[in-house]
Amino acid sequence: MSPLAIAVDLGGTKTAATVVDASGALVLPKVKLPTPAHEGADAMLDVMARALDSCRERVAADAVAGIGIGAAGAIDVDRGVVVSATDTVTGWRGTDVVAGLRARLPWASDLPIHVQNDVDAHAVGECWRGAGAGASSMLMLAVGTGIGAAFCRDGQVMRGTHHMAGEVGSLRLDLADGLVEGPGPHLFEHVAAGPAILRTYRALGGGAPAARGQDVMALAREGDELADRVVRTLGRRVGRVLSWLVLALDPEVIVLGGGVPAPKSAWWTAMTDELRDGVPEALRGVQVKRATQRNNAALLGAARDAFRLAGVHTDDEE
């Protein structure tokens, strides 16, 4: 029987879990549960344990080689401890995820449990079975309610001495692009992530109905001049930071995930133009792709690193 890993993607609003085999196939429908993000660490551990139990009940006991978790925060992967976290998840900092799960799951007492940052898990998933497959190095940028990055070489994430590599949302930007924030400095994710699109559109007097950033992007496609200006400006902000990261890391491919618009959109065009304008000619050929695994990426990445921790060879290593 092929070895299996149970994977969990602990999101801010939803927790998903499934079982993955060593070829990267999801062998069960995903279990989905609400995430109790503001009820404390014990509630978070409880919901992960419920999701893991639900998956475990549907597979043979001796087939499970390990457990993989992708979760918010900077995580010491050697210990499975959250070393830094925002208040998006109440009381999450300092949580020993591995010990908490072992205490709740007697059947997992001897199984390898790998815990990592959710963007890192996304990156590993895209390296294994997504837009970065086959690349020697990949830079992942996830743009959603926040912004995070991860850099993979030969399928493994470079996590940094303090487990904080990729926390690019905390970069400070000075802005001179004519929108409303003033010169700054500003946190990158505050002026470039998804919520900034709607907030900026409204601050500039946008009158068309819009409840989400995606609505502003739709207005831009329909010819709303203000929406188009906002979308292009925020795309350029992302492209500027990507140019810095390309200069520092020289990846073979860049993969953008989260809620990013499709290639050929106004946002994508502005982002890639700014990126290529900001690097020497030798780096302008870097491939820029949209993530392909979408909501499965973190689950695949969590499973991939659980297999690695358990000593199970996946088909990309053969």
LUMNUNU-47586 format. One record per residue (C-alpha): residue in one letter; z, x negated, y. Coordinates in steps of 0.05 Angstrom, whole numbers, padded with zeros to 5 digits. Layout:
<rest A, z Z, x X, y Y> $
...
This chain:
<rest M, z 00000, x 00000, y 00000> $
<rest S, z -00018, x -00026, y 00069> $
<rest P, z 00043, x -00045, y 00111> $
<rest L, z 00060, x 00002, y 00168> $
<rest A, z 00095, x -00004, y 00235> $
<rest I, z 00128, x 00053, y 00272> $
<rest A, z 00113, x 00047, y 00346> $
<rest V, z 00146, x 00081, y 00406> $
<rest D, z 00120, x 00085, y 00478> $
<rest L, z 00179, x 00103, y 00521> $
<rest G, z 00150, x 00131, y 00585> $
<rest G, z 00184, x 00157, y 00647> $
<rest T, z 00171, x 00230, y 00630> $
<rest K, z 00147, x 00229, y 00557> $
<rest T, z 00165, x 00190, y 00495> $
<rest A, z 00110, x 00182, y 00443> $
<rest A, z 00115, x 00153, y 00373> $
<rest T, z 00068, x 00144, y 00314> $
<rest V, z 00055, x 00101, y 00252> $
<rest V, z 00003, x 00046, y 00255> $
<rest D, z -00028, x 00006, y 00199> $
<rest A, z -00048, x -00067, y 00200> $
<rest S, z -00120, x -00050, y 00219> $
<rest G, z -00096, x -00015, y 00283> $
<rest A, z -00107, x 00056, y 00258> $
<rest L, z -00058, x 00111, y 00277> $
<rest V, z -00041, x 00143, y 00210> $
<rest L, z 00000, x 00202, y 00236> $
<rest P, z -00006, x 00250, y 00294> $
<rest K, z 00037, x 00227, y 00352> $
<rest V, z 00108, x 00254, y 00359> $
<rest K, z 00119, x 00272, y 00432> $
<rest L, z 00187, x 00285, y 00464> $
<rest P, z 00212, x 00292, y 00536> $
<rest T, z 00243, x 00228, y 00563> $
<rest P, z 00314, x 00239, y 00591> $
<rest A, z 00302, x 00186, y 00644> $
<rest H, z 00361, x 00206, y 00688> $
<rest E, z 00413, x 00219, y 00633> $
<rest G, z 00432, x 00148, y 00618> $
<rest A, z 00417, x 00095, y 00566> $
<rest D, z 00450, x 00131, y 00508> $
<rest A, z 00405, x 00192, y 00518> $
<rest M, z 00344, x 00146, y 00520> $
<rest L, z 00365, x 00112, y 00455> $
<rest D, z 00378, x 00180, y 00424> $
<rest V, z 00307, x 00205, y 00439> $
<rest M, z 00276, x 00141, y 00412> $
<rest A, z 00317, x 00148, y 00348> $
<rest R, z 00294, x 00220, y 00340> $
<rest A, z 00222, x 00200, y 00348> $
<rest L, z 00230, x 00143, y 00298> $
<rest D, z 00265, x 00187, y 00248> $
<rest S, z 00209, x 00239, y 00253> $
<rest C, z 00157, x 00186, y 00237> $
<rest R, z 00198, x 00153, y 00183> $
<rest E, z 00206, x 00218, y 00145> $
<rest R, z 00131, x 00224, y 00135> $
<rest V, z 00116, x 00156, y 00104> $
<rest A, z 00139, x 00118, y 00042> $
<rest A, z 00204, x 00080, y 00055> $
<rest D, z 00179, x 00014, y 00028> $
<rest A, z 00115, x 00016, y 00070> $
<rest V, z 00149, x 00006, y 00137> $
<rest A, z 00148, x -00067, y 00156> $
<rest G, z 00177, x -00061, y 00226> $
<rest I, z 00189, x -00022, y 00290> $
<rest G, z 00156, x -00035, y 00357> $
<rest I, z 00179, x -00008, y 00424> $
<rest G, z 00145, x -00009, y 00492> $
<rest A, z 00192, x 00011, y 00548> $
<rest A, z 00201, x 00006, y 00623> $
<rest G, z 00236, x -00055, y 00653> $
<rest A, z 00237, x -00130, y 00644> $
<rest I, z 00258, x -00142, y 00572> $
<rest D, z 00284, x -00203, y 00536> $
<rest V, z 00241, x -00197, y 00474> $
<rest D, z 00282, x -00247, y 00435> $
<rest R, z 00344, x -00203, y 00440> $
<rest G, z 00315, x -00135, y 00454> $
<rest V, z 00356, x -00127, y 00518> $
<rest V, z 00334, x -00097, y 00584> $
<rest V, z 00347, x -00152, y 00636> $
<rest S, z 00320, x -00116, y 00697> $
<rest A, z 00300, x -00044, y 00713> $
<rest T, z 00290, x 00002, y 00772> $
<rest D, z 00327, x 00067, y 00782> $
<rest T, z 00268, x 00104, y 00752> $
<rest V, z 00310, x 00102, y 00688> $
<rest T, z 00384, x 00113, y 00702> $
<rest G, z 00430, x 00060, y 00673> $
<rest W, z 00375, x 00024, y 00635> $
<rest R, z 00390, x -00047, y 00658> $
<rest G, z 00432, x -00085, y 00608> $
<rest T, z 00416, x -00038, y 00550> $
<rest D, z 00414, x -00072, y 00482> $
<rest V, z 00357, x -00031, y 00453> $
<rest V, z 00357, x -00064, y 00384> $
<rest A, z 00432, x -00056, y 00373> $
<rest G, z 00429, x 00015, y 00399> $
<rest L, z 00374, x 00035, y 00351> $
<rest R, z 00405, x 00000, y 00291> $
<rest A, z 00470, x 00039, y 00304> $
<rest R, z 00431, x 00104, y 00303> $
<rest L, z 00382, x 00089, y 00246> $
<rest P, z 00416, x 00066, y 00181> $
<rest W, z 00348, x 00060, y 00147> $
<rest A, z 00327, x 00008, y 00200> $
<rest S, z 00387, x -00038, y 00191> $
<rest D, z 00344, x -00093, y 00160> $
<rest L, z 00277, x -00080, y 00193> $
<rest P, z 00250, x -00125, y 00248> $
<rest I, z 00252, x -00088, y 00315> $
<rest H, z 00209, x -00114, y 00372> $
<rest V, z 00222, x -00089, y 00443> $
<rest Q, z 00178, x -00106, y 00502> $
<rest N, z 00157, x -00082, y 00571> $
<rest D, z 00109, x -00023, y 00569> $
<rest V, z 00054, x -00058, y 00609> $
<rest D, z 00059, x -00118, y 00562> $
<rest A, z 00051, x -00070, y 00503> $
<rest H, z -00010, x -00039, y 00537> $
<rest A, z -00040, x -00108, y 00545> $
<rest V, z -00029, x -00127, y 00472> $
<rest G, z -00060, x -00061, y 00450> $
<rest E, z -00122, x -00072, y 00493> $
<rest C, z -00127, x -00144, y 00467> $
<rest W, z -00122, x -00120, y 00395> $
<rest R, z -00164, x -00058, y 00394> $
<rest G, z -00189, x -00045, y 00464> $
<rest A, z -00228, x -00073, y 00523> $
<rest G, z -00199, x -00143, y 00514> $
<rest A, z -00214, x -00150, y 00439> $
<rest G, z -00247, x -00216, y 00424> $
<rest A, z -00231, x -00247, y 00492> $
<rest S, z -00194, x -00313, y 00493> $
<rest S, z -00154, x -00290, y 00554> $
<rest M, z -00143, x -00223, y 00588> $
<rest L, z -00110, x -00201, y 00652> $
<rest M, z -00085, x -00129, y 00649> $
<rest L, z -00069, x -00090, y 00712> $
<rest A, z -00038, x -00021, y 00703> $
<rest V, z -00042, x 00024, y 00764> $
<rest G, z -00003, x 00089, y 00760> $
<rest T, z 00059, x 00112, y 00797> $
<rest G, z 00074, x 00038, y 00801> $
<rest I, z 00034, x -00025, y 00788> $
<rest G, z 00046, x -00078, y 00735> $
<rest A, z 00007, x -00135, y 00704> $
<rest A, z 00006, x -00176, y 00640> $
<rest F, z -00033, x -00238, y 00620> $
<rest C, z -00052, x -00249, y 00547> $
<rest R, z -00078, x -00313, y 00516> $
<rest D, z -00102, x -00309, y 00444> $
<rest G, z -00072, x -00240, y 00438> $
<rest Q, z -00002, x -00259, y 00460> $
<rest V, z 00030, x -00240, y 00526> $
<rest M, z 00056, x -00296, y 00571> $
<rest R, z 00124, x -00267, y 00589> $
<rest G, z 00155, x -00321, y 00633> $
<rest T, z 00221, x -00358, y 00632> $
<rest H, z 00260, x -00299, y 00659> $
<rest H, z 00218, x -00245, y 00624> $
<rest M, z 00191, x -00223, y 00692> $
<rest A, z 00118, x -00247, y 00689> $
<rest G, z 00071, x -00193, y 00713> $
<rest E, z 00118, x -00157, y 00761> $
<rest V, z 00063, x -00157, y 00813> $
<rest G, z 00084, x -00090, y 00843> $
<rest S, z 00137, x -00130, y 00881> $
<rest L, z 00086, x -00174, y 00916> $
<rest R, z 00089, x -00168, y 00992> $
<rest L, z 00025, x -00153, y 01030> $
<rest D, z 00010, x -00159, y 01104> $
<rest L, z -00041, x -00106, y 01121> $
<rest A, z -00093, x -00104, y 01175> $
<rest D, z -00140, x -00051, y 01146> $
<rest G, z -00131, x 00004, y 01197> $
<rest L, z -00088, x 00053, y 01157> $
<rest V, z -00020, x 00079, y 01177> $
<rest E, z 00032, x 00032, y 01146> $
<rest G, z 00032, x -00021, y 01201> $
<rest P, z 00023, x -00095, y 01189> $
<rest G, z 00081, x -00103, y 01140> $
<rest P, z 00098, x -00138, y 01097> $
<rest H, z 00096, x -00081, y 01046> $
<rest L, z 00108, x -00078, y 00972> $
<rest F, z 00041, x -00079, y 00936> $
<rest E, z 00056, x -00019, y 00892> $
<rest H, z 00080, x 00022, y 00952> $
<rest V, z 00014, x 00014, y 00988> $
<rest A, z -00035, x 00013, y 00929> $
<rest A, z -00008, x 00053, y 00870> $
<rest G, z -00026, x 00125, y 00856> $
<rest P, z 00024, x 00160, y 00902> $
<rest A, z -00001, x 00119, y 00961> $
<rest I, z -00069, x 00153, y 00959> $
<rest L, z -00041, x 00223, y 00972> $
<rest R, z 00013, x 00199, y 01020> $
<rest T, z -00037, x 00160, y 01062> $
<rest Y, z -00088, x 00217, y 01063> $
<rest R, z -00035, x 00266, y 01088> $
<rest A, z -00007, x 00217, y 01139> $
<rest L, z -00076, x 00209, y 01169> $
<rest G, z -00083, x 00284, y 01177> $
<rest G, z -00123, x 00301, y 01116> $
<rest G, z -00131, x 00376, y 01117> $
<rest A, z -00164, x 00392, y 01051> $
<rest P, z -00119, x 00418, y 00995> $
<rest A, z -00093, x 00359, y 00955> $
<rest A, z -00031, x 00356, y 00911> $
<rest R, z -00044, x 00290, y 00875> $
<rest G, z -00079, x 00225, y 00885> $
<rest Q, z -00133, x 00248, y 00837> $
<rest D, z -00147, x 00306, y 00884> $
<rest V, z -00160, x 00258, y 00941> $
<rest M, z -00208, x 00218, y 00896> $
<rest A, z -00244, x 00283, y 00880> $
<rest L, z -00250, x 00298, y 00954> $
<rest A, z -00280, x 00229, y 00965> $
<rest R, z -00333, x 00243, y 00912> $
<rest E, z -00349, x 00308, y 00947> $
<rest G, z -00362, x 00274, y 01014> $
<rest D, z -00295, x 00280, y 01050> $
<rest E, z -00300, x 00221, y 01098> $
<rest L, z -00225, x 00211, y 01107> $
<rest A, z -00213, x 00214, y 01032> $
<rest D, z -00269, x 00164, y 01021> $
<rest R, z -00238, x 00117, y 01072> $
<rest V, z -00169, x 00121, y 01041> $
<rest V, z -00195, x 00111, y 00970> $
<rest R, z -00238, x 00051, y 00988> $
<rest T, z -00182, x 00018, y 01028> $
<rest L, z -00132, x 00024, y 00971> $
<rest G, z -00185, x -00002, y 00923> $
<rest R, z -00194, x -00063, y 00967> $
<rest R, z -00119, x -00075, y 00967> $
<rest V, z -00120, x -00078, y 00891> $
<rest G, z -00181, x -00123, y 00892> $
<rest R, z -00146, x -00171, y 00940> $
<rest V, z -00087, x -00180, y 00894> $
<rest L, z -00133, x -00186, y 00834> $
<rest S, z -00169, x -00243, y 00869> $
<rest W, z -00103, x -00280, y 00875> $
<rest L, z -00087, x -00270, y 00802> $
<rest V, z -00156, x -00293, y 00781> $
<rest L, z -00148, x -00356, y 00822> $
<rest A, z -00081, x -00369, y 00788> $
<rest L, z -00099, x -00350, y 00717> $
<rest D, z -00175, x -00354, y 00709> $
<rest P, z -00180, x -00299, y 00655> $
<rest E, z -00242, x -00285, y 00614> $
<rest V, z -00235, x -00211, y 00626> $
<rest I, z -00195, x -00164, y 00671> $
<rest V, z -00176, x -00096, y 00643> $
<rest L, z -00151, x -00040, y 00688> $
<rest G, z -00109, x 00015, y 00659> $
<rest G, z -00066, x 00073, y 00681> $
<rest G, z -00096, x 00124, y 00727> $
<rest V, z -00152, x 00080, y 00755> $
<rest P, z -00218, x 00115, y 00772> $
<rest A, z -00281, x 00104, y 00732> $
<rest P, z -00330, x 00047, y 00745> $
<rest K, z -00381, x 00065, y 00799> $
<rest S, z -00329, x 00106, y 00837> $
<rest A, z -00315, x 00089, y 00910> $
<rest W, z -00247, x 00059, y 00890> $
<rest W, z -00277, x 00016, y 00835> $
<rest T, z -00334, x -00010, y 00878> $
<rest A, z -00287, x -00028, y 00935> $
<rest M, z -00239, x -00062, y 00887> $
<rest T, z -00292, x -00105, y 00853> $
<rest D, z -00326, x -00124, y 00919> $
<rest E, z -00259, x -00148, y 00948> $
<rest L, z -00243, x -00185, y 00884> $
<rest R, z -00308, x -00223, y 00883> $
<rest D, z -00306, x -00237, y 00958> $
<rest G, z -00238, x -00269, y 00948> $
<rest V, z -00255, x -00321, y 00895> $
<rest P, z -00302, x -00381, y 00891> $
<rest E, z -00372, x -00370, y 00862> $
<rest A, z -00351, x -00400, y 00795> $
<rest L, z -00302, x -00343, y 00784> $
<rest R, z -00344, x -00285, y 00808> $
<rest G, z -00372, x -00272, y 00739> $
<rest V, z -00305, x -00251, y 00710> $
<rest Q, z -00314, x -00187, y 00671> $
<rest V, z -00277, x -00126, y 00698> $
<rest K, z -00268, x -00069, y 00649> $
<rest R, z -00232, x -00003, y 00646> $
<rest A, z -00181, x 00003, y 00590> $
<rest T, z -00208, x 00040, y 00529> $
<rest Q, z -00146, x 00056, y 00489> $
<rest R, z -00114, x 00097, y 00544> $
<rest N, z -00051, x 00133, y 00517> $
<rest N, z -00054, x 00095, y 00451> $
<rest A, z -00053, x 00025, y 00481> $
<rest A, z 00023, x 00016, y 00486> $
<rest L, z 00033, x 00044, y 00416> $
<rest L, z -00019, x -00004, y 00388> $
<rest G, z 00011, x -00063, y 00425> $
<rest A, z 00082, x -00045, y 00403> $
<rest A, z 00058, x -00040, y 00331> $
<rest R, z 00019, x -00105, y 00336> $
<rest D, z 00079, x -00145, y 00358> $
<rest A, z 00124, x -00111, y 00306> $
<rest F, z 00075, x -00135, y 00252> $
<rest R, z 00077, x -00205, y 00283> $
<rest L, z 00153, x -00205, y 00282> $
<rest A, z 00153, x -00181, y 00210> $
<rest G, z 00104, x -00235, y 00188> $
<rest V, z 00050, x -00185, y 00171> $
<rest H, z -00021, x -00209, y 00184> $
<rest T, z -00065, x -00159, y 00220> $
<rest D, z -00140, x -00159, y 00210> $
<rest D, z -00154, x -00196, y 00275> $
<rest E, z -00116, x -00256, y 00246> $
<rest E, z -00154, x -00260, y 00180> $
